[in-house]
Amino acid sequence: MEVRATVRLTEKELFGFLMHHTYATTSGAVGIILSILGFVGFFYMLGVPDVNPVYLCALFVTGLLFTVVQPAMIYYKAKKQAKMNMEIEEGLEYTIGVAGINVVQGEKTGFSTWDEIVKVTSTKSLVMLYTSRVHAYVIPKKNVAEQLDKFKDIIRENCHAGYIKLK
């Protein structure tokens, strides 16, 4: 039992992965909370007479930091990666089976056993199989659409990662 997929990540898919990777962590949640508190403080302090304008500006910038600035930077990074990274443009051939994940790109090949996968997570459009805290196989669900249930079954039956969350 195996699933084959040819993956060419788009700018939108890279952005989705990077946003999930950044904000689906404790530090990402803390950043969002800080931004919300910055906006709450800003609007609260607008009603206070004789407030220092520098203080108001600092609160407003804090509010923008994780809700506007960081997502814009992530978008720029995804756009740059999509243009600069030849691996993304050429595409990757994935074969996901009982033994693990085989990846072929041109003459390069790689293989990861299920024991090497430490975390599996998904979004509405992506499945991410992490081999470390920062490295992951990113597979758009559209690329395995006809075999999505089979793909999920292979992961559930063979992967022993500490965290598996498939939607």
Protein Blocks (a to p, Z undefined) as FASTA:
>chain_A
ZZdddddddfklmmmmmmmmmmmcfklmmmmmmmmmmmmmmmmmmmpghiafklmmmmmm
mmmmmmmmmmmmmmmmmmmmmmmmmklmnopaddddfklccddehjbccdddfklpmbdc
ddfkbccddfbfkbccdddfklmmmmmmmmmmmmmmmpccfbdcdZZ
